[in-house]
Amino acid sequence: MKDRSKTVIEPEREVPVVDEVDVLVVGGGPAGLAAAVAAARHGGEVDLIERYGYVGGMATGGLVLMLDRMGNDEGEQVVRGIAQELVDRLEAMDAVIYPPKDVWGSSDPQAARKWRHFGAVGPQSGRVRYSPTVDPEYLKIVGARLLDEADVRTLFHAWACSTLVSDGIVRGVVFESKSGRLAVLAKVVVDCTGDGDVFAYAGADFEKRDLPFGLVFRLAGVDIEKANSFVNENPEEFDALVRELAKSGGTGGGVGGLNAIYYRTVREGIVWCNNSVPTSDSLSIDELTKAEKERRETALRTLEFFRENLPGFEEAFLLDTAPQLGTRGSRRLKGEHTLTKDEWLSEKQFDDVIATCSPRTEGEPLINVPYGCLLPEKLENLLVAGRCISVDTVVHNCVRLIPPCMATGQAAGTAAALAVREDAAPREIDRSQLRSLVAEDHARPSPALPDAK
Ligand SMILES: Cc1cc2nc3c(=O)[nH]c(=O)nc-3n(C[C@H](O)[C@H](O)[C@H](O)COP(=O)(O)OP(=O)(O)OC[C@H]3O[C@@H](n4cnc5c(N)ncnc54)[C@H](O)[C@@H]3O)c2cc1C
């Protein structure tokens, strides 16, 4: 057994400061992309650092292709803003698919039967939802364009590894890169790393709640009409196959279990498959490595099983596994406010709501996220957005989806720019002004599309 308690002391070193800006956003996933664009549009000089070579986080590198519940089961659109802008731009490039507006909220069997295969039907309600499915390669391009157009300086291949704090105030972030260890100083830092790396390095309080990892994969060469006819006409036989698949070492689907074995994509002949492992430590490199290896085997086993047993998959092949292992939950900030299930279900009113998300199913109230969920309890000049904001486990299950992460990101970016403009700490800004700005931005139609034909 190796001694894992041994430590070394790194020598002190000077780190070049490559930029000093108003707002530094760390992590270019759904939350970070929206935060950076919003902060820049509201007048901030903004840098974004991202450890990989593209934006989108789970929605691109994680191959999580469905922007789930942009609308609720009642058929209303709930998340707009930069999330909707992305959809509009992807639409102009034929790189997104979603149910037409006239079937949102419908339980018409024909519509439900079609859109179920895209994951756009509530499992409990049976109602069609506005849940667009995107092409991840186009999303990478469109996301980068949004950043460039807003004049955000983007640094890819930049892995944040330390947060600079003095007197309880966050001053910037140090990151590792091929150019060496570098720093960016900022008046406000927005942690959009999903895992809360920046607030953890800064010493903020948090809780850690691991959820199952997932390594999504895509299969190509699928006769989708044939496969879907089989699934639609033989639901019991399909369920039995899915159970057998899980027992024989294939994927057990997503967190919700067997209902999410494969989903259609924007592209003909290609499906994406959830591929989750039981909960393990999402910050342990041993567990992350194990999950990567095991889930690729599971993907291959699933392919073999489908080819043998599922009509329509006879000629299928493994197109790719996600370059980014999917983490659903790890650290969650202990914020100025922690939104709880009871507050949500009892429809507690807050003065500083900055994002609204769809609930789990019909009849449940919308989830209104107050600004305090984005603010650490003690540290100043730091905001948090995306799946690591301060909420309890039940609320997290809804706010961790891509559209709400974009909504909290957009709000955090707006708040950061406002703080810089007012020369105030993010905690001290005029929250009613923030609320109005966020509401105006969400109500505004997408700006003219450069790609529109
Ligand atoms: C398997 C799986 C299936 C899912 N299915 C769905 C679904 O169908 N629909 C849906 O809406 N949601 C789904 N989700 C949830 C959703 O994808 C995520 O919760 C959401 O993407 C979180 O957005 P985020 O911006 O907070 O974090 P992320 O998407 O994780 O983005 C974080 C970004 O920060 C970067 N980063 C992290 N650490 C650092 C660092 N130290 N330095 C620099 N950069 C860093 C990452 O590379 C990444 O780009 C799923 C999640 C998983 C794992």
Ligand as a Chemical Component Dictionary entry (heavy atoms), coordinates in Angstrom:
data_LIG
# 
_chem_comp.id                   LIG 
_chem_comp.type                 NON-POLYMER 
_chem_comp.pdbx_formal_charge   0 
_chem_comp.three_letter_code    LIG 
# 
loop_
_chem_comp_atom.comp_id 
_chem_comp_atom.atom_id 
_chem_comp_atom.alt_atom_id 
_chem_comp_atom.type_symbol 
_chem_comp_atom.charge 
_chem_comp_atom.model_Cartn_x 
_chem_comp_atom.model_Cartn_y 
_chem_comp_atom.model_Cartn_z 
_chem_comp_atom.pdbx_ordinal 
LIG C1  C1  C 0 -24.599 12.551 -17.994 1  
LIG C2  C2  C 0 -25.380 13.811 -17.821 2  
LIG C3  C3  C 0 -26.605 13.954 -18.450 3  
LIG C4  C4  C 0 -27.315 15.137 -18.316 4  
LIG N1  N1  N 0 -28.481 15.275 -19.004 5  
LIG C5  C5  C 0 -29.026 16.514 -19.099 6  
LIG C6  C6  C 0 -30.050 16.783 -20.061 7  
LIG O1  O1  O 0 -30.485 15.882 -20.797 8  
LIG N2  N2  N 0 -30.498 18.058 -20.182 9  
LIG C7  C7  C 0 -30.041 19.081 -19.379 10 
LIG O2  O2  O 0 -30.506 20.223 -19.526 11 
LIG N3  N3  N 0 -29.087 18.849 -18.441 12 
LIG C8  C8  C 0 -28.551 17.608 -18.316 13 
LIG N4  N4  N 0 -27.521 17.393 -17.442 14 
LIG C9  C9  C 0 -27.085 18.485 -16.539 15 
LIG C10 C10 C 0 -26.270 19.573 -17.236 16 
LIG O3  O3  O 0 -25.570 19.082 -18.336 17 
LIG C11 C11 C 0 -25.263 20.245 -16.310 18 
LIG O4  O4  O 0 -25.722 20.345 -15.000 19 
LIG C12 C12 C 0 -24.948 21.644 -16.842 20 
LIG O5  O5  O 0 -24.247 21.528 -18.049 21 
LIG C13 C13 C 0 -24.144 22.444 -15.843 22 
LIG O6  O6  O 0 -23.716 23.642 -16.447 23 
LIG P1  P1  P 0 -22.508 24.440 -15.794 24 
LIG O7  O7  O 0 -22.149 25.536 -16.721 25 
LIG O8  O8  O 0 -22.844 24.763 -14.385 26 
LIG O9  O9  O 0 -21.316 23.348 -15.701 27 
LIG P2  P2  P 0 -20.602 22.492 -16.816 28 
LIG O10 O10 O 0 -21.477 22.192 -17.966 29 
LIG O11 O11 O 0 -19.992 21.351 -16.093 30 
LIG O12 O12 O 0 -19.455 23.482 -17.327 31 
LIG C14 C14 C 0 -18.364 23.811 -16.498 32 
LIG C15 C15 C 0 -17.249 24.339 -17.384 33 
LIG O13 O13 O 0 -16.158 24.756 -16.579 34 
LIG C16 C16 C 0 -14.941 24.198 -17.064 35 
LIG N5  N5  N 0 -14.072 24.031 -15.896 36 
LIG C17 C17 C 0 -14.267 23.217 -14.832 37 
LIG N6  N6  N 0 -13.281 23.360 -13.949 38 
LIG C18 C18 C 0 -12.443 24.294 -14.451 39 
LIG C19 C19 C 0 -11.244 24.868 -13.986 40 
LIG N7  N7  N 0 -10.716 24.534 -12.804 41 
LIG N8  N8  N 0 -10.615 25.786 -14.765 42 
LIG C20 C20 C 0 -11.150 26.149 -15.971 43 
LIG N9  N9  N 0 -12.284 25.626 -16.467 44 
LIG C21 C21 C 0 -12.939 24.716 -15.696 45 
LIG C22 C22 C 0 -15.379 22.884 -17.691 46 
LIG O14 O14 O 0 -14.437 22.415 -18.628 47 
LIG C23 C23 C 0 -16.705 23.277 -18.328 48 
LIG O15 O15 O 0 -16.550 23.833 -19.613 49 
LIG C24 C24 C 0 -26.803 16.190 -17.514 50 
LIG C25 C25 C 0 -25.582 16.039 -16.864 51 
LIG C26 C26 C 0 -24.874 14.862 -17.008 52 
LIG C27 C27 C 0 -23.548 14.742 -16.315 53 
# 
loop_
_chem_comp_bond.comp_id 
_chem_comp_bond.atom_id_1 
_chem_comp_bond.atom_id_2 
_chem_comp_bond.value_order 
_chem_comp_bond.pdbx_ordinal 
LIG C1  C2  SING 1  
LIG C2  C3  SING 2  
LIG C2  C26 DOUB 3  
LIG C3  C4  DOUB 4  
LIG C4  N1  SING 5  
LIG C4  C24 SING 6  
LIG N1  C5  DOUB 7  
LIG C5  C6  SING 8  
LIG C5  C8  SING 9  
LIG C6  O1  DOUB 10 
LIG C6  N2  SING 11 
LIG N2  C7  SING 12 
LIG C7  O2  DOUB 13 
LIG C7  N3  SING 14 
LIG N3  C8  DOUB 15 
LIG C8  N4  SING 16 
LIG N4  C9  SING 17 
LIG N4  C24 SING 18 
LIG C9  C10 SING 19 
LIG C10 O3  SING 20 
LIG C10 C11 SING 21 
LIG C11 O4  SING 22 
LIG C11 C12 SING 23 
LIG C12 O5  SING 24 
LIG C12 C13 SING 25 
LIG C13 O6  SING 26 
LIG O6  P1  SING 27 
LIG P1  O7  DOUB 28 
LIG P1  O8  SING 29 
LIG P1  O9  SING 30 
LIG O9  P2  SING 31 
LIG P2  O10 DOUB 32 
LIG P2  O11 SING 33 
LIG P2  O12 SING 34 
LIG O12 C14 SING 35 
LIG C14 C15 SING 36 
LIG C15 O13 SING 37 
LIG C15 C23 SING 38 
LIG O13 C16 SING 39 
LIG C16 N5  SING 40 
LIG C16 C22 SING 41 
LIG N5  C17 SING 42 
LIG N5  C21 SING 43 
LIG C17 N6  DOUB 44 
LIG N6  C18 SING 45 
LIG C18 C19 SING 46 
LIG C18 C21 DOUB 47 
LIG C19 N7  SING 48 
LIG C19 N8  DOUB 49 
LIG N8  C20 SING 50 
LIG C20 N9  DOUB 51 
LIG N9  C21 SING 52 
LIG C22 O14 SING 53 
LIG C22 C23 SING 54 
LIG C23 O15 SING 55 
LIG C24 C25 DOUB 56 
LIG C25 C26 SING 57 
LIG C26 C27 SING 58 
# 
